[in-house]
Amino acid sequence: MNITIRQLQVFEAVARHLGFTRAAEELHLTQPAVSMQVKQLEEHVGLPLFEQVGKKIFLTEAGSEMHHYSKVIAQQLTEAEEVIEALKGVRRGSLDVSVASTANAFGTKLLAAFSQKYPSVTLKLDVTNRETLLWQLADNEKDLVIMGRPPEDMDLEAEPFMENPLVVIAHAAHPWVKEKNIDPERLRDRTFVVRERGSGTRQLMERFFEAHDIPFEPGMEMTSNEAIKQAVEAGLGLAVVSIHTLELELETNRIAVLDVQDFPIMRHWYVVHPKSKRLSPVAQVFREFVLRDAHAILKQKKHGSHA
């Protein structure tokens, strides 16, 4: 097939948007120009790549196969460009990272430190929940992902780089704040503010309660850690969160960590990518940066915030 790179780029945009208008806007082309490129590609392939039903277009079976290969080719071209730039001694390119919402506080600090060291690298950060992170990993959407321990049934490379202590929190005036070694049995029938189903923190809470033979009955369900902290601060219940999300609240005495037996639950943060993924030079440098420097950078920034 005598296919051009431009035809594949145009086709990929149309396939991703399932629309010629949005693809044309993204590529800064006219819609007739986009339609012409797709038509020429279909002529080379010898099969229709799209079919129209009413006002909507859909990929044909051939179109779905071509979309898969167009994404792979585009990724390999990007990798080739970055490898050549690295061989020239130029540390530039782009880095697309996703971070679990519970890791947002230190994830942005890591990227800021990396940007200071490599200012010519274009950074993109997506902060999202665990379910979306797993979808992004399965679909190879991101260069790297920072999250809690990923599931073992996915073919992933997951490297721990920092401890992630989970603690029980309450509003600052809670009567348990000054108590020591609180028996987990006292958590029975207490109202807990929790993350949505599928959240890594919620799964750990459920296992903790099950291990201590305590019924787990969430009082309120929230979709973000910020909402959970605000609810706890308002006295709406207790919660279990990563201590890395509490820096500001602890400094301002808005939230307190309770001394509950068997807490903190010690987990780890991981830098993750599909095993089959070939990391770009920039992604490889960032991975090494996280594994080598993350703990020291975050410890330094934490101490600096108290100065």
Beta strands, then each sheet from edge to edge (+ up, - down):
strand 1: 50-53
strand 2: 56-59
strand 3: 93-100
strand 4: 121-128
strand 5: 144-147
strand 6: 156-171
strand 7: 193-195
strand 8: 220-222
strand 9: 239-242
strand 10: 255-258
strand 11: 265-274
sheet 1: 1+ 2-
sheet 2: 4+ 3+ 5+ 11- 6+ 9-
sheet 3: 4+ 3+ 5+ 11- 6+ 10-
sheet 4: 7+ 8+
end
